[in-house]
Amino acid sequence: MNKEEFINYCKDLSIEITEELYNDLYNYFVMLKEWNEKFNLTSILEKKDVFLLHFYDSLCLSKAIDLNNVNSLLDFGTGAGFPGMVIALLFKNINVTLIESNNKKCNFLNELKNKFNLNNVEVINDRIENYGINNREKYDVVTCRAVTSIPMIIELSTSTVKVGGYLLPLKSDCEEELNKYKYLNKEFNLELKEVIKYNLPITDAVRMIPVFKKNKETNKKYPRNYGTILKKYKSH
């Protein structure tokens, strides 16, 4: 994906990429490559691929919600900042919390935060199920990208979503999972409003965003510890 393609495809998402924003994203890409030489952040390092498979793919969250009207967003298992850091860079109106259990990746995220003076970003070195115990019903939007399965995402993170807020995982084809685990929606007071299905440009790779709206507070027994959750859904 070259510069012109990136700008035009973002325009289709109703996102205007100014020269300044493009330069910021380019510098993000440069830092990603530099840090990747020290430790593994991503296997995707070609510029055209980073702009398509990391930057543009992250911004596709705007297919599910108007990011101009979001005040708080949590991205867990964010890794090198996808989608949360990209969204924070382009949408300064959103207070973005990035949860990442890997300390080195958190160092990279804090370096990005400082470089771009992102006062709207908080980096937390923790696991989402730990963070979710004391930060309940806090965020307008909770998201993640390519982290884990639908049932794991629901149990690990729903406690952090505000009542009336949205859980919006960025997934590849997850239709089978959504059908298999739809009983969880009632248990976690979620309503699956729609499933947005689309293809990434150029590659035609299938992407889905299930749009879960939270209608009531999450039962205090959730989230359970990671081992318990993993054991439950692996046995299904």
Secondary structure, DSSP 4 states (H G I P E B T S, - for coil): --HHHHHHHHHHTT----HHHHHHHHHHHHHHHHHHTTS-S-S--SHHHIIIIIIIHHHGGGGTS-GGG--EEEEES-TTTTTHHHHHHH-TTSEEEEEES-HHHHHHHHHHHHHTT-TTEEEEES-HHHHHHHS-S-EEEEEEES-S-HHHHHHHHGGGEEEEEEEEEEBSS-HHHHHHTTHHHHHTTEEEEEEEEEE-TTT--EEEEEEEEE-SPPPTT-S--HHHHHHHHH--
